[in-house]
Amino acid sequence: MTFETLRFRIDDGIGHITLCRPDANAMNPTLARELLDAAIACDVNPAVRAVLIDSDGKMFCAGGDLDTFRRAGADLAGLLKHMTADLHGAIARLARMRAPVIAAVQGAAAGAGFSLTAACDLVVAARSAKFTMAYTRAGLVPDGSSTFFLPRLLGRRRALELMLLNPILTADDAHAWGLVTRVVDDGELTETALGMARTLARGPTGAYAATKRLVLSSSHETLESQLELESAAITEAAIGPDGQEGIAAFLEKRPPTFQGR
């Protein structure tokens, strides 16, 4: 599989996606399509037990490529329909796939870049990172799942503050708001995110997948229906090979060796 706007490889159980458009890693139709291709490649490959999304350059992703939008002229509506279909397909795959997904963010995560991080399971931010929605500043409307995930992460008031007032959050601000898992010095970003991915890639992937499904379902289930889903999930995990290994390892006071099933 050949890519123009990102690099993709699978190494030691980690699907590694690196955004690499020049300058700002701005989202254009090609990057959206290739992100979907990479997400599907991770989703269908049982060897992938964690996914790491990072980027080359000074910025994680500066949002949509507004110059491409302007040059599209009368074709802009069609371009955006195709582009959002691909971007949203990629984000849905990442959010629902078995493997946990980590974003490693340096510099600006704006617009679609911010939305992409909101859809990831864990986010490691360098101290240089800045987060801003920026859509309405350009007369546009949030996309990329941000209107789904941000209200659930932050509540309605803070989500609307981000979307209507477009504040720029530092990495520490984003951590305090609950948007970022961990903040590290810029020189530690790559190794910290890779270390987290390696730890997850050695873990009980089936249990991670069930946990992701439970968290996603919790916003629309009743208490009783969510409890039923939890009961079914923990039962299935406990009788599976990784559940059996985890229980045995705990009782035998040794590190578990999970197969990722």
Number of C-alpha atoms within 10 A of each C-alpha: 8 8 15 11 20 20 18 21 13 17 11 13 20 24 27 22 21 20 25 22 18 12 13 22 27 27 25 22 21 16 22 23 23 23 29 22 18 22 23 16 18 27 20 12 12 14 17 23 33 28 30 22 22 24 22 18 15 16 25 32 31 23 24 21 16 13 10 15 17 11 10 14 10 10 11 14 12 10 17 15 11 15 19 17 16 22 26 20 20 22 23 16 19 26 23 18 23 27 32 25 25 26 26 26 33 27 23 24 29 25 28 26 24 25 25 26 30 24 23 20 17 21 23 26 34 24 20 18 23 24 29 24 29 26 20 15 12 8 7 10 14 16 17 25 20 22 17 14 19 20 14 13 15 15 11 12 10 14 19 15 12 20 22 16 13 18 14 17 19 19 25 20 14 20 17 12 13 12 22 22 15 20 22 17 12 15 10 13 21 18 11 19 24 17 12 16 27 19 12 22 24 18 22 23 23 23 22 21 19 21 17 18 18 17 10 15 14 14 10 9 13 11 10 9 13 17 14 11 18 16 11 12 18 15 12 15 18 15 11 15 16 22 21 14 19 20 13 14 14 11 9 10 9 10 11 19 13 18 15 22 18
